[in-house]
Amino acid sequence: MKHFFRLSLCTLGFLLGSVVGAAEVPATTVQAGAAANSTAAAVATGKVTARTPDLLEHMVDVILDLFNVKSSGNTVSHYVICALFLVIAILLRRFLTTIFFNQLKKLASKTETTLDDKLFPAMESPVATFVMVTGIFAALKVLKLSETADHSIAAGSTVAFSLVIFWGLLRAFDAIIDHSAEIAKVKQMGIAAFMPWIKKSLIVVFVVVGTLITVQSLGYNVSTILQGLGIGGLAFALAAQDTIANLFGSIVVAIDQPFKIGETVKIGAHTGTVEDIGLRSTKIRLIDKSLVVMPNKLVSSEAIVNLSRFTQRRVEQVIGLTYDTPPDQLAVIVEDFRGILLADAEVDPTSVMVFFRDLSASSLDVWVVYASREADPKEGFALKQRMNLAIMRAVAARRLSFAYPTSVMHLDGPVAKALVGGKG
């Protein structure tokens, strides 16, 4: 409280001394009470001019005596410099908040990105506070104080500067995360759902790290605290290893974005539509409308096929014709198949391949490959059905037959002769 009185009174004395020193003061009689040990001022019948240093020294000593506070060897120059530091800090803070940051905000509004629109306002208060804290502790360093007071001021400055710096970093990261969340939301990125969790986690990390660094800077040993946190963290990790594994799995899914909500995927043996992506599990609605809840640690380790992200749907099939098909007819039917595929507007013509490929055990195999222009699964199934029906009509029109697995049994010996004889 005494140091506060010193700081306030030195500022008041500086301002009053400046006013009094600029003009002449009328002759008066200044008289203090005996309890304050004051002396009478000069009395004159004319006008006298007071010297500013003497008047300031007298004003400060009298007011300090009224509050029973000793000047401890500080002169008027100490108090003037102290007040000067405060005035400079106030003016610089005013300049930063009213001119400098306003200009930065105007420049930020003209850029394409919105990050600076969030970052500059977020840093305004921490920077202004840093300037004021610097001015206050610089002013206090000017004064001649006791050793205990100097130690307290040094410790207080460490804490104050640490808090302001970590506050500024926290606001900067907060602005960056908000900007990233907006981008993720616009681009429909899966990590957008985890931004609030990431933001809260960073706040906790900053608070813990800032507290430990501040305590360490004050001369305290934080190794015991860190060792306790390490043992507690190990116990927590062992007890919640599955939860942590699922949590990291969800982060991997959010960053890699192999699928989004509403897309059709195949994960392991399960094929269905993604309904929800949570911190612990992913929910998939199968074709039969049953719901599968898969832990994210399994999702992140399985091979994922995203059926909704096909640029084209490729169809590859083998059409087997019977061995009694003449070669000329086989060549004609191959061209018929190719013509059917090229005639459909939904078939990509560059993907069409039709060839007589194999002489299989039970059939003459014609290899048919094509791709649809549409990636939608329903459109792909409809196209495949249309092509299959057209192929069947072409085979029927040529009076050919589809092959199917057949076996020819040759019988010989008495049993065979008996069967043949009985049939006859």
C-alpha positions in Angstrom: 0.0 0.0 0.0 2.9 2.4 0.8 4.4 1.8 -2.7 1.0 2.5 -4.2 0.8 5.8 -2.4 4.3 6.7 -3.6 3.3 5.9 -7.2 0.1 7.9 -7.1 1.5 10.8 -5.2 4.5 11.2 -7.4 2.3 11.4 -10.4 0.1 14.1 -8.7 3.1 16.0 -7.6 4.5 16.0 -11.1 1.3 17.4 -12.6 0.8 20.0 -9.9 4.4 21.1 -10.0 4.2 21.6 -13.8 1.2 23.9 -13.3 2.7 25.9 -10.4 6.1 26.3 -12.0 4.6 27.9 -15.1 3.1 30.8 -13.2 3.7 33.1 -10.2 2.0 32.2 -7.0 0.7 34.9 -4.6 2.4 35.4 -1.3 0.8 33.2 1.3 1.7 31.8 4.7 2.0 28.0 4.7 1.8 26.6 8.1 1.7 23.0 9.2 0.8 21.5 12.6 3.4 20.7 15.2 2.6 17.0 14.9 3.8 17.0 11.3 7.1 19.0 12.1 6.5 21.4 9.3 7.9 24.9 9.0 6.5 28.2 7.8 6.9 29.1 4.2 8.3 32.4 3.0 5.9 35.3 3.5 6.1 38.4 1.4 4.0 41.4 0.6 4.8 41.3 -3.1 4.9 38.4 -5.6 7.5 35.7 -5.5 8.3 32.9 -8.0 8.6 29.4 -6.6 11.3 27.1 -8.0 9.7 23.9 -9.2 12.1 21.3 -7.7 11.9 22.8 -4.2 8.2 23.0 -4.4 7.8 19.4 -5.6 10.2 18.2 -2.9 8.2 20.1 -0.3 4.8 18.8 -1.6 5.9 15.2 -1.7 7.5 15.3 1.8 4.4 17.0 3.3 1.9 14.6 1.7 4.1 11.5 2.6 4.3 12.7 6.2 0.5 13.0 6.3 0.3 9.3 5.4 3.3 8.5 7.6 5.3 7.2 4.6 9.0 7.9 4.4 10.7 8.7 1.1 13.5 6.2 1.7 16.1 8.3 -0.2 14.0 8.9 -3.3 14.4 12.4 -4.7 12.0 14.4 -6.9 13.9 13.2 -9.9 13.0 9.5 -9.0 9.3 10.3 -8.8 9.4 12.4 -12.0 11.0 9.6 -13.9 8.6 7.1 -12.3 5.7 9.2 -13.5 7.3 9.6 -16.9 7.4 5.9 -17.4 3.8 5.6 -16.5 2.8 8.4 -18.9 4.8 6.9 -21.7 3.2 3.5 -21.1 -0.3 5.0 -21.1 0.4 7.0 -24.3 1.9 4.0 -26.1 -1.0 1.8 -25.1 -3.4 4.5 -26.4 -1.5 4.6 -29.6 -1.6 0.8 -30.1 -5.3 0.5 -29.4 -6.6 3.6 -31.3 -4.2 3.9 -34.2 -1.8 0.9 -34.8 -4.3 -2.0 -34.4 -7.0 0.0 -36.2 -4.7 0.3 -39.2 -3.9 -3.4 -39.0 -7.6 -4.2 -39.0 -8.2 -2.1 -42.0 -5.4 -3.8 -43.9 -6.7 -7.2 -42.8 -10.1 -6.5 -44.2 -8.6 -6.0 -47.6 -6.8 -9.4 -47.7 -8.4 -12.6 -49.1 -7.9 -14.7 -45.9 -9.9 -14.2 -42.8 -7.2 -15.4 -40.4 -5.8 -11.9 -39.9 -9.3 -10.6 -39.3 -9.4 -12.8 -36.3 -5.7 -12.7 -35.2 -5.2 -8.9 -35.0 -8.2 -8.2 -32.7 -7.3 -11.2 -30.6 -3.7 -9.9 -30.0 -4.8 -6.3 -29.3 -5.6 -6.7 -25.6 -2.5 -8.8 -24.7 -0.1 -6.4 -26.5 -1.7 -3.4 -24.8 -1.5 -5.1 -21.4 2.1 -6.1 -22.0 3.0 -2.4 -22.6 1.2 -1.3 -19.4 2.9 -4.1 -17.3 6.3 -3.1 -18.8 5.7 0.6 -17.9 4.5 -0.2 -14.4 7.5 -2.4 -13.5 9.9 0.0 -15.2 8.5 2.8 -13.1 8.8 0.8 -9.9 12.5 -0.1 -10.7 13.3 3.6 -10.7 12.3 4.0 -7.0 14.7 3.2 -4.2 12.8 0.6 -2.2 13.7 -1.9 0.4 15.2 -5.3 -0.4 12.0 -7.1 0.4 10.0 -4.8 -1.9 12.5 -5.2 -4.7 12.3 -9.0 -4.4 8.5 -8.9 -4.4 8.5 -6.6 -7.5 10.9 -9.0 -9.3 8.7 -12.0 -8.5 5.5 -10.1 -9.4 7.0 -9.0 -12.8 7.9 -12.6 -13.6 4.4 -13.8 -12.9 2.8 -10.8 -14.7 4.9 -11.2 -17.9 4.4 -14.9 -18.0 0.7 -14.6 -17.7 0.5 -11.9 -20.4 2.7 -13.9 -22.8 0.7 -17.1 -22.3 -2.5 -15.1 -22.6 -1.4 -13.7 -25.9 -0.3 -17.1 -27.2 -3.6 -18.6 -26.1 -5.6 -16.0 -27.9 -3.5 -16.4 -31.0 -4.0 -20.2 -31.1 -7.7 -19.6 -30.4 -8.0 -17.4 -33.4 -6.1 -19.9 -35.6 -8.3 -22.8 -34.4 -11.5 -20.8 -35.1 -10.2 -20.0 -38.6 -9.3 -23.7 -39.2 -12.7 -24.8 -37.9 -14.5 -22.5 -40.4 -12.4 -23.8 -43.3 -13.1 -27.4 -42.2 -16.8 -26.7 -42.0 -17.0 -25.1 -45.4 -15.1 -28.0 -47.0 -17.1 -30.5 -45.0 -14.0 -32.0 -43.5 -14.4 -34.6 -40.8 -12.0 -32.8 -38.4 -14.5 -30.0 -38.1 -16.4 -32.1 -35.5 -13.3 -32.3 -33.4 -12.4 -28.6 -33.4 -14.2 -27.8 -30.1 -12.4 -30.8 -28.4 -9.0 -29.7 -29.8 -9.6 -26.1 -28.6 -10.4 -27.2 -25.1 -7.4 -29.5 -25.0 -5.1 -26.7 -26.1 -6.5 -24.4 -23.4 -5.7 -27.1 -20.8 -2.2 -27.6 -22.2 -1.5 -23.9 -22.2 -2.7 -23.5 -18.6 -0.7 -26.4 -17.3 2.5 -25.4 -19.2 2.1 -21.8 -18.3 1.6 -22.6 -14.6 4.7 -24.9 -14.5 6.9 -22.4 -16.3 5.8 -19.6 -14.0 6.3 -21.7 -10.9 9.8 -22.7 -12.1 10.8 -19.1 -12.9 9.9 -18.2 -9.3 12.6 -20.6 -8.1 10.4 -23.5 -7.1 11.3 -27.1 -8.0 8.6 -28.5 -10.2 10.3 -31.9 -10.7 8.2 -33.4 -7.9 5.0 -32.2 -9.5 6.1 -33.6 -12.9 7.0 -36.9 -11.4 3.6 -37.1 -9.7 1.9 -36.3 -13.0 4.0 -38.9 -14.8 3.0 -41.7 -12.3 -0.6 -40.6 -12.4 -0.6 -40.4 -16.2 0.9 -43.9 -16.5 -1.9 -45.3 -14.3 -4.5 -43.5 -16.2 -3.1 -44.7 -19.6 -3.1 -48.3 -18.4 -6.7 -48.1 -17.2 -8.0 -46.3 -20.3 -5.8 -47.7 -23.1 -8.7 -48.8 -25.2 -10.4 -45.4 -24.9 -7.2 -43.7 -25.8 -6.7 -46.0 -28.8 -10.2 -45.2 -30.0 -9.6 -41.5 -29.5 -6.4 -41.6 -31.5 -8.2 -43.7 -34.1 -10.9 -41.0 -34.4 -8.2 -38.3 -34.9 -6.6 -40.4 -37.7 -10.0 -40.8 -39.4 -10.7 -37.0 -39.0 -7.3 -36.1 -40.5 -7.1 -38.6 -43.3 -10.9 -38.3 -44.1 -11.3 -41.7 -45.8 -15.0 -41.2 -45.7 -17.7 -38.7 -44.6 -21.1 -39.0 -43.0 -23.6 -40.2 -45.7 -21.0 -42.0 -47.9 -21.2 -45.7 -48.6 -18.1 -47.6 -47.5 -16.7 -51.1 -47.1 -14.7 -51.6 -43.9 -13.5 -55.1 -43.5 -16.5 -57.4 -44.0 -19.1 -54.6 -43.5 -20.6 -52.5 -46.3 -23.0 -49.7 -45.6 -23.6 -46.0 -45.2 -21.8 -44.0 -42.6 -24.2 -42.5 -40.1 -22.0 -41.0 -37.4 -18.3 -40.5 -36.7 -17.7 -40.2 -32.9 -14.7 -39.9 -30.6 -15.0 -43.6 -29.7 -16.8 -45.3 -32.6 -18.1 -45.1 -36.1 -21.7 -46.2 -36.9 -22.5 -47.8 -40.3 -25.9 -48.7 -41.5 -25.7 -51.9 -43.6 -27.8 -52.7 -46.7 -30.2 -54.8 -44.6 -30.8 -51.7 -42.3 -28.9 -53.2 -39.4 -26.5 -50.9 -37.5 -22.9 -51.8 -36.9 -20.9 -49.8 -34.3 -17.2 -50.1 -35.0 -14.5 -48.9 -32.6 -12.3 -46.3 -34.2 -9.1 -48.2 -33.5 -10.4 -50.9 -35.8 -11.6 -48.4 -38.4 -8.2 -46.8 -38.5 -6.4 -50.2 -38.9 -8.7 -51.7 -41.5 -8.6 -51.3 -45.3 -11.4 -48.9 -46.3 -13.1 -48.9 -49.7 -15.1 -45.8 -50.2 -17.8 -46.8 -52.7 -19.2 -43.3 -52.9 -16.0 -41.8 -54.3 -15.7 -43.9 -57.5 -15.2 -41.7 -60.5 -16.6 -44.6 -62.6 -18.1 -47.9 -61.9 -16.3 -50.6 -63.8 -18.0 -53.9 -64.9 -16.0 -57.0 -65.8 -17.8 -60.2 -66.7 -17.3 -63.4 -68.8 -20.0 -64.5 -71.2 -19.8 -68.3 -71.8 -21.1 -69.7 -75.0 -21.5 -73.4 -75.9 -18.8 -75.3 -77.8 -21.1 -75.9 -80.8 -20.9 -72.2 -81.6 -19.3 -71.8 -85.1 -16.2 -69.6 -85.2 -17.8 -67.1 -87.6 -20.8 -66.8 -85.4 -18.5 -66.3 -82.4 -16.8 -63.4 -84.2 -20.1 -61.8 -85.1 -21.5 -62.1 -81.5 -18.3 -60.4 -80.2 -19.0 -57.4 -82.5 -22.6 -57.4 -81.4 -21.6 -57.2 -77.8 -19.2 -54.3 -78.5 -21.9 -52.5 -80.5 -24.4 -52.8 -77.6 -22.0 -51.2 -75.2 -20.9 -48.4 -77.5 -24.5 -47.5 -78.3 -25.4 -46.8 -74.7 -24.9 -43.1 -73.7 -24.1 -44.0 -70.1 -21.1 -46.2 -71.0 -17.7 -44.6 -71.3 -16.6 -45.6 -74.8 -12.9 -45.5 -73.9 -13.4 -48.3 -71.3 -15.1 -50.8 -73.6 -13.2 -54.1 -74.2 -14.9 -57.2 -75.8 -12.7 -60.2 -76.8 -13.0 -63.9 -77.2 -10.5 -64.8 -74.5 -10.6 -68.4 -73.3 -11.4 -71.9 -74.3 -12.7 -73.1 -70.9 -13.6 -76.6 -69.9 -17.3 -76.1 -70.6 -17.6 -72.9 -72.6 -16.2 -70.4 -75.1 -15.5 -67.4 -72.9 -16.1 -63.8 -74.2 -14.6 -61.2 -72.0 -16.7 -58.0 -71.6 -15.4 -54.9 -69.8 -17.0 -51.4 -69.6 -17.4 -48.5 -67.2 -20.4 -46.3 -66.4 -20.1 -42.5 -66.6 -22.1 -42.2 -63.3 -20.5 -43.0 -60.0 -23.9 -43.5 -58.3 -24.3 -47.2 -57.2 -28.0 -47.3 -58.3 -27.2 -45.9 -61.7 -24.4 -48.5 -62.0 -26.7 -51.4 -61.2 -29.3 -50.2 -63.6 -26.8 -49.9 -66.4 -25.5 -53.4 -65.7 -29.0 -54.8 -65.8 -29.7 -53.1 -69.1 -26.5 -54.4 -70.7 -27.2 -58.0 -69.4 -30.6 -58.0 -71.0 -29.3 -56.6 -74.3 -26.6 -59.3 -74.4 -29.2 -62.1 -73.8 -31.3 -60.7 -76.6 -28.3 -60.6 -78.9 -27.5 -64.3 -78.1 -31.1 -65.3 -78.7 -31.2 -63.4 -82.0 -28.1 -65.3 -83.3 -29.7 -68.6 -82.2 -26.7 -69.3 -79.9 -26.8 -70.8 -76.4 -25.1 -69.9 -73.1 -22.9 -72.6 -71.7 -23.2 -74.0 -68.3 -21.0 -76.6 -66.6 -21.7 -80.0 -68.1 -20.1 -83.4 -67.7 -20.0 -86.3 -70.3 -19.9 -89.8 -68.9 -18.6 -92.6 -71.1 -19.8 -96.1 -70.1 -18.1 -99.3 -71.1 -18.2 -103.0 -70.1 -21.1 -105.3 -69.3 -23.0 -102.8 -67.3 -22.9 -100.3 -70.2 -24.0 -103.0 -72.6 -26.8 -104.0 -70.3 -28.0 -100.5 -70.0 -27.9 -99.9 -73.8 -29.6 -103.3 -74.4 -32.3 -102.5 -71.9 -33.0 -99.1 -73.4 -33.3 -100.6 -76.8 
